[in-house]
Amino acid sequence: MNPRKEYIENHKDRFLSELFTLLKKPSISADSSHYQDVIETAELLKESLKAAGCELVEICETPGYPVVYGEKKISPELPTILVYGHYDVQPVEPMTLWNSPPFEPVIKNTELHPEGAVFARGASDDKGQLFLHIKALEYMLENESLPCNVKFMIEGEEEIGSPNLEWFVKNHKEKLRNDIILISDTGMISNTQPSITTGLRGLCYMEVSLCGPNRDLHSGLYGGAVANPINILTQMIAKLHDQDNRITIPGFYKDVEEYTFKARSEMAKAPFSLEIYKKALDIDMVYGESGYSTAERTAIRPSLDVNGIWGGYTGEGSKTVIPSSAHAKISMRLVPGQDFEEIETLFEKYFVSLAPEGVKATVKRHHGGLPYTTPPDHIGYLAAKRAYQETFEVTPIPQHSGGSIPIVPLFEKELQSKSILMGFGLDSDAIHSPNEHFGLFNFFKGIETIPLFYSHFTELHQQKEALRSQK
C-alpha cells in the first residue's frame, strides 16, 4: 500500500467525521437569515487549516462575507500553489424532494457509488471537494512530503456570484502571489475515466419584469381587454429562440468561437452515452441547438434558459386575477469570444424591444463572468495529468465544462496565473439540486491524488525555471 493510501485508511473515519461537521453548517450565502451560519463556517475552516498545519491562518474581512486565508511556506526558492474553494452553499428548496435532511449528512449506497456517498448540501459543491485539499495538506505535512509553498483562499460568496472577491483579490495581490491556482469545483467523466476541465462557459444572469395595470384586476371584468403581463412575458420569452433553438438576440453569436471539424472530432472521443444520459434524467428526448451533439451543446455552444418565473396568484385554491406584473430570471451561458457585459447590453436592448404597448419592460443585471480556457500543454495541466495517471492508472481526458466559475478569468487577469481545474465529482452528484452527494471513492481518491499534483508541478516548474536561466 502506498503511503498516501495507508494514511487515508488509518484516518478515514476522522476525515469523514470532520467533513460531516462542516456539512452540518447551513452556510447559505443567498439567504440573510443564515448570516451567522456562514460566519461560523468560516471559523470552522480556519480551525481546520490550523489543524492541518498552516502556519498563518486568518479570516479576512470583505464588504460581504469573509475570505478564509491560510499559508504554509517552505522556501522562497520554491513555487507556490494557491488553492481556491468556497464554503457557501446553494439554497435547499424544494425541501420536499430531499430524501434526507440537507444539513444532516448521511452515507448511502447508490448504483454509481456502491461503496457509499455522502448526501448533504455542499457535499460535492464545494465543501467536500475543498476539504479534501485540506486533508491532502495534512498528509503532506505529517509525512514531511510537502514539496512547495501553499496558500488557501476560501470565499463565502461563490454561490451568489462572488460579488466581493474581485475587491479582495485586487487589494491583496501580494498576499495571493502564486505560480498556479488549484481548484476542485468541477467534475470528471467517471470514476474509471478521470478528466481535467480545460474550458468553462461564461455567465450572464438577468432578471426581467413586465408591468401592466396599476393593480391586479378581476379577470372576468377585464379579461380580454387589458394586456396580461404573464401572457405577454411568456410570449416574449418564447421569441428568444428560433425554430432551430438558436438564440435570437441580434449580435449574440458574432464573437462566438467556432470549433473546427478536427477539434469537434477530438472532443467526441470522450465517452458519452446518450441513452444513459436520458435515463439518468428520466427524459425520452434531448433538446437544443440544431447541428450540435448534446455534449457540444453543453460545452462549446452558448445557451439561454429561464431559471424562474412568477407573477399573479400561486397560492392554494383559486383567485381569478390579471396580475399587475410578471417576472422571470434568465441566465445565459457564454463561450470563448463572448463578453458578458456586452451580452447584457444586447439582451436588455432586445428584450425591451419585444414588449408591446400596454406593458412596460425593465431588465436588472445580476452577475456575470467570462469564459475560460487552459491549454493542455501548460505545466499545470501536465502535472494534473500525471497525478491522475498515477492514482487512476488511466490517462485523463481534457474536457470543456458547461458550468461557469466567473472568478477564474478574474484570477488570470489580476494575479497573472492560470487555474487548473482538478474536479473529483460526477455529473450525477446533483449539485444545486435536492439530494446532492459526493462519493466516498471520490473524496478519498482526491486526497490521494492532490499530493502528486504538488510533486509533479514543483518538478516541472523547476525544470522550466532551469531552462529559462540557461537562455
N, C-alpha and C positions, 0 to 999 in steps of 0.2 A: 504494500500500500504506500502511495506517495505521501510525503509529509503533509500536504495540504488536505488530502482526503482523511488522513489519520486525525488531524487537528479538528476537522469538521465533525467526524464521527464521535470524538471524545467530548465535543461541546455542543452538539446539535440541539439537545434538549434546552440548554440555556439560551442558545441563539433564538429558538422559537419562542421561549418564554419572554425574552426581551422584545422580540418583534410583536408579540401579542400585546404587550404593554403599550407599545407605540400605536398599534392599530385601534386600541380601545379609545383613543382620544378623537372626538368628533371635530377635527380641525377643518371645518367647512368655511373657507375664506369668503364665499359669496353670501353668507348669512351672518349678519352682525350679531345675532343672538349667541353665536359661537365664538365671539371675540376671545373670551378667556380661555376657551379650549385651544384655540390656535396658539395663544401665548404660552400656555402650559406645554404644548407640543414642542415649541422651540426650546424651552427649558429642558425638556426631556432629551432632546437631541444634543444639547450642549453637554449634558452629563454623559451621554453615550460616546461622544467624541473624546471626552476626557478619559473615560474608562478604556477606550481603545488605544490611547497613548499619545494623542495630540498634545503638544507642549503649550500651545496657545489656543484657547477657545474663548470666543466672546459672542455675545448677542449684539448685533449692530442695528441700531435704530434706523428706520427709514420713515418717510411720510406716511407709510402704511404699516403693514406687518413687518417684523424684523427679519433680518438675514442672520442665520447662524453661520459663523465663520470659525474654521479650525485649521491648524497647520502643524506639520512635523517636518523640520528642516534637518537634512543630513549634512549637506555641504553646498556652498555657493557654486562649486565647480560642477555640480550635478544638475540634470534637468529637473523641472518642476511640473508635476501633473496637478491640474485643478479639477476637482470632482464637483460637478453641479448636480443638484437634485432639488426637489421641493417637498415640503412637509404638509402642505394643504391638500385637501381632497374635494371631490365633487359633492354636491348635494345628493341625497339618497333617494329622493322621490322617483317613482311611486313606491311607497313602502309596502304596499300590498303584494308586490311582485318578488319581494325578498323571501327566500326560504328559511333564512335565519337572520337574527338582528344584525344590521350592518356594522355595528360597533361592538359586537360580541364575537370576536374571531373564533372560528371552529375549523377543524380539519375534516374534510370529507373526501372520499374516493370518487373519482369520475372515470369515464371511459378514456379520456386523454391523460388522466393523472391517476393511474391505479395505485401509485404509492402515496397518494394524498395531495390535497391542495388546501391552502388557507383561504377561507371565504370571509371577506370583510371589505368594507370600503377602504380603498387605499392599499389593499394587499399587493396589487401589481402597479398601480399608478398613484403615487410613486414610492410609497413608504417601503414596500418590500424590496424593490429594486435599489432604492437608496441605501437601505440598511445593510444590504449585502456588501456594499463598498466599505462600510464602517467595520464590518466583521472581517473583510479581507485585509484591511489595515491592521486590525488587531492581530491576525495571524502573522503578518509580515514582521511586526514589531516583537511579538512573542518569540518568533523564531529567528530574529535578527537577520531578516532577509529583505528588508525594505531597501531597494537599490537607488532611490532618488528622493527628492523632496516632494511633499504632497500638501495640497491645500483643499479645503472644503468650502463651498459656498452653497448654502441650502436656504432657499427662499420660501416664503409662506403665501405667495400670491399668484402662482403659476396658473391655477385654475380660474382666475379672473383676469388673465391676460398680462400678468407681471407689470402692473402699472408703475411700480416704483423701482423696478430692478435696473432700468436704464440710469436712473438717478444714482443708484448705489454704485453701479459699475463706473460711471463717469467720475464719481467722487472718490473712488478707491482703486484707481488703476495700478498704483504701485503695490498695494497690498495684494492685488489679484494677479500680478505679473506671473506668467506661466509659459511653458513651451507647448503644451497641448491641454485641451479640455476634454474630460471624460464624462460621458453622460449615459445613464441607463434609464431612459424614459421612453423606450421604444420596444419593439418585439423582434422575434425571429421566426423563421418559417415553421419550424417544428423542433421537437426535442431530439430528432435524429438528423436534422438538416439545419444547422445554425446559419444565420445570415447577419450581415452588417449593413445598417442603414446608411446609404451614401447620398440620399436625397430626401428632402422634406418639402411638402407643399406649403405655400404661404397661406395666410388667412386674412379675410376681410369680414368683419362682423357688424351687421347693421340692424337697426330697429326702425320699422316704418309704422306710421299712424295715418288713419283716414278719419277726418271729422266731417260730419254731415249736419243734421239738425241740432238745435241748441239744447235738446233734451231727448231722452228716449220717448218714442211715440207709440201709440196704440196701433198695432199692425192691421187692425180692421178699419180704423178711421183713416189711416194714412197709407196703408199698403197699396202699392201700385202707383202712388202719386209723388212719393219722396224717395230720393236715392238712399238705398240701404248700404251703409258703409261696409258691412260684412260681404254682401253680394258683390259690391264693386271691388273690394280688396281681393277677393278670390279670383275675379276676372283679371285684375292687374297682374297678380302673381302668375296666373296661367300664361300670360303673354311673355314671361321671362324666358321661356323655352320655345323652340320651334318644333316642327314635326319630327325632326331628327335628333331632338333632345340637345340641341346646341343652344347656348345662352345667347339671347337676342340683344343684349346691351351693345349699342354701337361702339366699336373700338375695343371691345373686350378681348378679342383674340389677336390684336395687331402685333403684340410683342411676344406671343406665346412661342416658346422654342419647339420646333418640330423635329422629332427624332427620325433618323434615317431608318431604312428598312433593316440594315445590318444591326443597328442599335436595338431596335424593337425585337429582332430575332434573338439577340443575346438575352434580353430580359425575359423572353418567352421560355428560356431554358429552366427558369426557376420552377420547381414542382408546384402544380396547381391543378386541382380537380374541380371543375365547375359543378359536378353533381354533389360532391361533398360540401362545397360552398353553399349550394342551395339547400341541402339537407340541414346543415347547421343553422340556417336562418329560417327554416320551415317555409320556404317560398318555392313556387314552381316555375318562376321565370325571373331572369335578371333584367336590368333596365339601365339605360344610359346612352351616351352619345354614339350615334351610328359610326361604324367604321373602326371601332376600337374594341379590344377584348376587355373583359372585366378587370383583369389585373392592370391593364393600361389605364382604364378609366379612373382607377383609384390611386394612380401613381404619377403618371406623366400628363394627365389631362386635367384642366380646371373643372370645377363643379359649382353648382348653386343649389342650396337647399333651404327650405323653410324649417326652422328649428322649433317654432312655436307660433300659435295663432290664437287670438282671443278677442272677445267682444260680446256685448249683449248679455243675456241671462243664461247661465250654465248650472244653476242650482237644481235641486230636486223639484220634480213636478214641472209645471209649465208657466210661462209668463210671456204672453204674446206681445212682443215689443219690436219695433225697429230701433236698433241701438243708435246712439248718437255718435259712436266712434267704434273703430276696429283697429287692431294692432297685430303686428307679426314681427318675429325676429328671423333674420335671414343671414346665412353665412355663405361665403364663397371661399373655396379652396383654390389657391393660385399655384402656378408652376413657374419654373425659371423664365425670366423675361418680364414677368408681371410685377408691377409695383403696387402695393396695397393702397397707398394714398391716392394714386391715380385711379385705381378701380373704384375706390369710394366715391370720387367725384363723378366718374362715368355712371355709376349706379344711381346716385342721387338725381342727376340730371334726367336720366331716362325714366326712372320710376315716377318722378313728379310729373313728367310729360304724359304718362299714361292715365293720369287722373282726369275723369270727365268733369264737366261743370256740375255743380251740386254737392261736391265734396272737396275738401282741401287735404292735400297730402304733405306730410312732413317726414323727414328722414333724420335719424340720430345715428351718429357714428360711435360705436363702442370701442373695439380694439382691432388691431391687425398685426401682421408680421410678414416678412419677406420669405420667399422660398430659399432653400439652401442645398448646396451640393458639396460633397467631399470626394476628391479624386482618388481612385483606387491605387495610385502609385505613391500616395503620401505616406511618410514613415509611420504616422499614427494608424492608418488603415493597415499597413503591413504588420505592425505589432499586434493589432487586434486579430488579424487573420491567423498569425502564428499561434496566438493564445488559444483561439477556438480549435485550431487543428490539434493541439496537444490534448485538450480535455475532451473534445467530442470525437476525435480521430476521424474527422470529416472536414474537408475544405469548406469554409463558409462562402456563401454567395452574396455578392453585393446586391443590394435591393433598395429601390425607391419606396418611400412610405407615403401613404395618402394623408397621414397626420401632419400636424404643424407644431413646431416648437419655436415661437416667434423670437425668443431670446437668443437662439443660436446665431442668426445673422448679426444680431447686436454684438455678441461676443467677438466675432471676427472683425467687425468694424472698430470697436473700441479697444479691444485687447490685442488685436493683431495676431490671433492664434486660431487654428482650426479646432473643430469639435469632432470627436469620434463617438459615434452612437452605438454603444455595445448593449443592446437590449437583450433581456433574457425572458421576457414574457411571450405569450402567444396571442394571436388574434382572438382566440376563444376565451380570453380571460375576463371578458365582459367589463372592461374598464368603462367608466361613466354610466354603467347600467346596473340594474339590480343583480345581485349575486356575483359581484366582482370577486375574482380569486386569483391565486398565484401558486403554481405547483411547487411542492417541496423539492422535486428534482431540479427545477429551475432556480430556486433560491440557493440551494447548496452548490449547484453547478456554477452559479455566478461567483460565489465565494471562492471556488476552486480556480476559476478562470482569470479573475481580475489580477491576482499577483503575477501571473505570467505576462499580462499586458505590461505591467510595470517593468519587468525584467527585459522584455523584448524592446520596448520603447527606449529604455535607457541605453541599451546596446546600440540600437540603430541611430539614436541621437548622437552618441559619442562617435560613431563611425562617420556620420555626416559632418560633425564638427572637425574631425581629424582631416577629412578630405578638404574641407574649406580652408583649414590652416595651411595646407600644402600648396594651395593655389597662389 
